Amino acid sequence: MAADRLFELRRRTFDTPQFRGITFIESEAKSIINHVPGDRLPFNYTINPYRGCSHACSFCFARTTHTFMDMNAGRDFETKIVVKVNAPELLRAELRARKWKGDHIAMGTATDPYQRAEGRYKLMARIIETLTEFRNPFSILTKGTLIMRDIELLQSAAEVTDVSTALSIATFDDDAWARSEPGTPHPRKRMEVVRRLNEAGIPCGVMLAPILPGITDRPEQLRPVVEAAFEAGATHVSPILLHLRPGVKEEYMGWLEREYPDLVPKYMSMYNRRSYAHESDRKALARTVQDIKAATPRAEPRPRSSRSQWRRPNQSPVPRARSEQMTLL
């Protein structure tokens, strides 16, 4: 069956304020644990329960994934969200397979698992429960405050395996945030999540990512984020300068021309025929952030939850933790 016919059969819309204008395309995935080849990333396996993202970040490197399904990397990526409705069941089957060796699984690498769709489908809660049952280590990167709904589940997981989290917070500049990340929770609300996760014994860091040249890269913009991250007990603060893959670059440059037309020549120079900025620019950002970190006192580290000894998947699962739906944004 052609992909577009499959999608047409499974399209759903919900006329509630947080979902208005978004079409959910319910899909039966064939697999859910993805192997990431190469050694450039600190993980080899990922789970992405959704494809597309209503956070609508102008710079999102995952936008091109929508073009694989005959949809565009622009508005379609933001409003046509593919939901892998069978993700938790697939995960259980794949974790049970003899070939699976219990490797670390990263989530939030190609789509935000706590975007608005998660408020409706609740896939992450079931995924976390399954990973906990199998004592499988995992990490989550998100911009979604909705992760707080699952804090008790994360605490249960942290008792039996390695669990880490990170919030992506690039700036506290309200104007830059509103223009570049229009569908995300406010950055300060995200920083509050960092604090609450660390207080709950769930290690959480901050990704200063991506830093937008000429928009969010001034020291006076970076400093308050680093200071707030340290105050929130962040396990790490890591800056990443914007990179623009083919397909994403065209979308981003169109956005830049509308929102910051004076910066277009600068970006044409920085990203001409390349996806990454010059190494000198990346090193300059790293030095700036390092200097800010060195001058910023850290909060006292909070105690981490102790983990029980690893148990094999066929042993009794951890009791299910209760969780409560929180507001989406």
C-alpha positions as CSV (number, residue, x, y, z in Angstrom):
1,M,0.0,0.0,0.0
2,A,1.4,3.4,-0.9
3,A,2.5,5.5,2.0
4,D,0.1,8.4,1.2
5,R,-2.9,5.9,1.2
6,L,-1.8,4.5,4.5
7,F,-1.6,7.9,6.0
8,E,-5.0,8.9,4.7
9,L,-6.6,6.0,6.4
10,R,-5.0,6.9,9.7
11,R,-5.3,10.7,9.9
12,R,-6.8,12.1,13.1
13,T,-7.4,15.7,14.3
14,F,-8.5,16.9,17.7
15,D,-10.4,20.2,18.1
16,T,-8.8,21.1,21.4
17,P,-6.8,24.3,21.7
18,Q,-3.4,22.6,22.1
19,F,-3.9,20.3,19.1
20,R,-5.8,22.7,16.8
21,G,-4.2,22.8,13.4
22,I,-2.3,19.6,13.9
23,T,-2.9,16.3,12.0
24,F,-1.8,13.1,13.7
25,I,-0.9,10.3,11.4
26,E,-1.2,7.0,13.3
27,S,1.3,4.5,12.0
28,E,2.1,0.8,12.8
29,A,5.9,0.8,12.9
30,K,7.8,-2.3,12.0
31,S,10.6,-1.6,14.5
32,I,11.3,0.9,17.2
33,I,14.9,0.5,18.4
34,N,17.1,2.2,15.8
35,H,20.7,1.4,15.4
36,V,22.9,4.5,14.8
37,P,26.0,3.6,12.8
38,G,29.4,5.2,13.3
39,D,31.2,6.5,16.4
40,R,30.4,10.3,16.2
41,L,27.6,10.1,18.8
42,P,27.8,8.9,22.4
43,F,25.0,6.3,21.8
44,N,24.4,3.5,19.4
45,Y,20.6,3.0,19.7
46,T,17.6,5.4,19.7
47,I,13.9,5.4,20.1
48,N,11.7,8.0,18.4
49,P,8.0,7.4,19.0
50,Y,7.0,10.3,16.8
51,R,8.1,11.8,13.5
52,G,7.7,15.5,13.0
53,C,7.4,18.0,15.8
54,S,4.9,20.7,16.8
55,H,7.6,22.6,18.6
56,A,8.2,24.2,15.2
57,C,11.8,25.2,15.8
58,S,13.1,27.0,12.8
59,F,16.5,25.3,13.0
60,C,15.5,21.7,13.7
61,F,17.9,19.3,12.0
62,A,15.3,16.5,11.8
63,R,13.1,18.4,9.4
64,T,14.4,16.5,6.4
65,T,13.0,13.2,7.8
66,H,9.5,14.3,6.6
67,T,10.7,14.4,3.0
68,F,11.2,10.6,3.2
69,M,7.4,10.3,3.4
70,D,6.5,12.7,0.6
71,M,5.8,15.6,3.0
72,N,7.8,18.8,3.2
73,A,10.4,19.9,5.8
74,G,8.5,23.1,6.5
75,R,4.9,23.4,7.6
76,D,4.2,19.6,7.2
77,F,7.0,18.8,9.7
78,E,5.3,21.1,12.3
79,T,1.7,20.1,11.7
80,K,1.6,16.5,10.4
81,I,2.9,14.4,13.2
82,V,3.4,10.7,12.6
83,V,2.6,8.7,15.8
84,K,4.0,5.2,16.1
85,V,1.1,3.9,18.1
86,N,2.5,0.4,18.6
87,A,5.9,1.7,19.9
88,P,5.5,0.3,23.5
89,E,4.5,-3.2,22.2
90,L,7.3,-3.3,19.7
91,L,9.8,-2.2,22.4
92,R,8.8,-5.1,24.6
93,A,9.2,-7.6,21.8
94,E,12.6,-6.1,20.8
95,L,13.9,-6.1,24.4
96,R,13.0,-9.7,24.7
97,A,14.9,-10.7,21.6
98,R,18.0,-12.8,22.3
99,K,20.1,-10.5,20.1
100,W,19.4,-7.5,22.3
101,K,22.3,-6.9,24.8
102,G,20.8,-4.2,27.0
103,D,22.6,-1.3,25.4
104,H,21.9,2.3,26.4
105,I,19.0,3.8,24.4
106,A,18.8,7.6,23.7
107,M,15.4,9.3,23.2
108,G,14.9,12.8,21.8
109,T,17.5,12.5,19.1
110,A,15.3,13.1,16.0
111,T,12.0,14.3,17.4
112,D,11.0,15.6,20.8
113,P,9.3,12.7,22.7
114,Y,7.5,15.2,24.9
115,Q,5.9,17.4,22.3
116,R,2.2,18.1,22.3
117,A,1.3,14.7,20.8
118,E,2.6,12.9,23.9
119,G,-0.1,14.7,25.9
120,R,-2.7,12.7,23.9
121,Y,-1.0,9.4,23.1
122,K,1.1,8.9,26.3
123,L,3.6,6.6,24.5
124,M,6.6,7.8,26.7
125,A,5.0,6.7,29.9
126,R,4.6,3.1,28.6
127,I,8.0,3.2,27.0
128,I,9.6,4.2,30.3
129,E,7.7,1.5,32.1
130,T,8.9,-1.1,29.7
131,L,12.5,0.0,29.9
132,T,12.2,-0.1,33.6
133,E,10.8,-3.6,33.6
134,F,13.8,-4.8,31.6
135,R,16.3,-2.7,33.5
136,N,17.5,-1.1,30.3
137,P,19.6,2.1,30.6
138,F,18.3,5.2,28.8
139,S,18.5,8.9,28.4
140,I,16.0,11.6,27.3
141,L,16.6,14.9,25.7
142,T,13.6,17.2,25.4
143,K,12.3,20.8,25.4
144,G,9.0,19.6,26.8
145,T,7.9,20.3,30.3
146,L,5.5,17.4,29.9
147,I,8.3,15.2,31.1
148,M,7.3,16.2,34.6
149,R,4.2,14.0,34.2
150,D,6.5,11.0,34.2
151,I,8.7,12.0,37.1
152,E,7.6,9.1,39.3
153,L,8.2,6.6,36.5
154,L,11.7,8.1,36.0
155,Q,12.4,7.8,39.7
156,S,11.4,4.1,39.6
157,A,13.6,3.6,36.5
158,A,16.6,5.3,38.2
159,E,16.3,2.8,41.1
160,V,17.2,-0.1,38.8
161,T,19.2,1.2,35.9
162,D,21.1,4.2,34.6
163,V,18.8,7.1,33.7
164,S,19.8,10.6,32.6
165,T,17.9,13.5,31.2
166,A,18.7,16.9,29.6
167,L,16.7,19.9,28.7
168,S,17.5,21.9,25.6
169,I,17.6,25.6,26.6
170,A,19.6,27.9,24.3
171,T,18.4,31.3,25.5
172,F,16.3,33.3,28.0
173,D,15.9,36.1,25.3
174,D,12.1,36.2,25.0
175,D,12.1,37.7,21.5
176,A,14.6,35.2,20.1
177,W,12.8,32.3,21.8
178,A,9.4,33.4,20.5
179,R,10.6,33.8,17.0
180,S,12.8,30.7,16.7
181,E,10.9,28.1,18.9
182,P,7.3,29.2,18.7
183,G,5.8,25.8,19.9
184,T,8.0,25.2,22.9
185,P,7.5,25.9,26.6
186,H,9.1,29.1,27.9
187,P,12.9,28.5,28.6
188,R,12.5,29.5,32.2
189,K,9.8,26.8,32.7
190,R,12.2,24.3,31.2
191,M,14.9,25.4,33.6
192,E,12.5,24.8,36.5
193,V,12.1,21.2,35.1
194,V,15.9,20.9,35.3
195,R,15.8,21.8,39.0
196,R,12.9,19.5,39.8
197,L,14.4,16.5,38.1
198,N,17.7,16.9,39.9
199,E,15.9,17.4,43.2
200,A,14.0,14.2,42.5
201,G,17.3,12.3,42.1
202,I,17.1,12.1,38.3
203,P,20.3,13.5,36.7
204,C,19.5,16.3,34.4
205,G,21.8,18.6,32.4
206,V,21.3,21.5,30.0
207,M,22.1,21.6,26.3
208,L,22.8,25.2,25.2
209,A,21.6,24.1,21.8
210,P,21.6,25.3,19.2
211,I,23.2,28.7,19.7
212,L,22.2,30.9,16.8
213,P,25.0,33.2,15.5
214,G,24.1,36.9,15.8
215,I,20.8,36.0,17.6
216,T,21.6,34.1,20.9
217,D,25.4,34.0,21.0
218,R,26.3,37.1,22.9
219,P,28.0,36.5,26.3
220,E,25.3,38.6,28.1
221,Q,22.7,36.2,26.6
222,L,24.6,33.1,27.5
223,R,25.5,34.0,31.0
224,P,22.1,34.0,32.6
225,V,21.3,30.5,31.2
226,V,24.5,29.1,32.5
227,E,24.0,30.7,35.9
228,A,20.4,29.4,36.1
229,A,21.5,25.9,35.0
230,F,24.1,25.7,37.8
231,E,21.6,27.0,40.3
232,A,19.2,24.3,39.1
233,G,21.9,21.6,39.8
234,A,22.5,20.8,36.2
235,T,24.9,17.9,35.8
236,H,26.4,19.5,32.7
237,V,26.0,22.6,30.5
238,S,27.0,21.9,26.9
239,P,26.9,24.5,24.1
240,I,26.3,23.5,20.4
241,L,26.6,26.0,17.6
242,L,23.9,25.9,14.9
243,H,24.5,23.5,12.1
244,L,22.4,23.5,8.9
245,R,22.0,20.3,6.9
246,P,20.9,20.4,3.3
247,G,17.1,20.7,3.3
248,V,17.1,22.3,6.8
249,K,19.3,25.1,5.5
250,E,16.8,26.2,2.9
251,E,14.0,26.3,5.5
252,Y,16.1,28.1,8.1
253,M,17.4,30.7,5.6
254,G,13.8,31.5,4.5
255,W,12.9,32.0,8.2
256,L,16.1,34.2,8.7
257,E,15.2,36.4,5.7
258,R,11.8,37.0,7.2
259,E,12.8,37.5,10.9
260,Y,16.5,38.8,10.7
261,P,17.2,39.9,7.2
262,D,20.3,41.9,8.2
263,L,21.9,38.6,9.3
264,V,21.5,36.8,5.9
265,P,25.0,37.8,4.6
266,K,26.6,36.7,7.8
267,Y,25.0,33.2,7.5
268,M,25.8,33.0,3.8
269,S,29.4,33.4,4.7
270,M,29.4,31.1,7.7
271,Y,27.5,28.2,6.1
272,N,28.4,28.6,2.4
273,R,28.7,25.1,1.0
274,R,28.9,23.6,4.5
275,S,26.6,22.3,7.2
276,Y,28.8,23.3,10.1
277,A,30.2,26.7,11.0
278,H,34.0,27.1,10.8
279,E,35.9,25.3,13.5
280,S,37.2,28.7,14.7
281,D,33.6,29.8,15.4
282,R,32.8,26.6,17.2
283,K,35.9,26.9,19.4
284,A,35.2,30.6,20.1
285,L,31.7,29.7,21.4
286,A,33.1,26.9,23.5
287,R,35.7,29.2,25.1
288,T,33.1,31.9,25.8
289,V,30.8,29.3,27.6
290,Q,33.8,27.8,29.4
291,D,34.8,31.2,30.7
292,I,31.2,31.9,31.9
293,K,31.1,28.5,33.6
294,A,34.4,29.0,35.3
295,A,33.1,32.3,36.8
296,T,29.8,30.8,37.9
297,P,29.4,29.1,41.3
298,R,27.7,25.7,41.2
299,A,24.9,24.7,43.4
300,E,25.7,21.9,45.9
301,P,25.2,18.6,44.2
302,R,22.0,16.8,45.1
303,P,22.2,13.1,46.1
304,R,21.3,10.6,43.4
305,S,18.9,7.8,44.0
306,S,20.6,4.5,44.7
307,R,20.1,1.7,42.2
308,S,19.3,-1.8,43.1
309,Q,21.4,-4.6,41.6
310,W,20.7,-5.3,37.9
311,R,18.1,-8.0,37.4
312,R,17.5,-10.0,34.3
313,P,14.5,-9.2,32.1
314,N,12.6,-12.3,33.1
315,Q,12.5,-11.3,36.8
316,S,9.7,-9.4,38.5
317,P,9.0,-5.9,37.1
318,V,9.2,-2.8,39.2
319,P,5.7,-1.8,40.5
320,R,4.1,0.8,38.2
321,A,4.4,4.3,39.5
322,R,1.4,6.7,39.4
323,S,1.7,9.8,37.3
324,E,-0.5,12.7,36.5
325,Q,-1.0,14.6,33.3
326,M,0.4,18.1,33.4
327,T,-0.3,21.0,31.2
328,L,1.4,20.8,27.9
329,L,3.2,24.1,27.8
